[in-house]
Amino acid sequence: MLADGGEAIRDLAVLRDQRDVFGSVASTPTAWRVLAGIDTAALNALRAAP
């Protein structure tokens, strides 16, 4: 989503409308669950990634 210029979870809908280009895209509820599951340790690991 970020590579396509998206800035918010609602922007996933744009990717879903282009299935031929992007393939299957997570539903909005799935995206929220993933974000809700990121704890402090995971967030720090993401920030430290090159």
Secondary structure, DSSP 4 states (H G I P E B T S, - for coil): -GGGT--SGGGHHHHHTTHHHH-----HHHHHHHHHT--HHHHHHHHH--
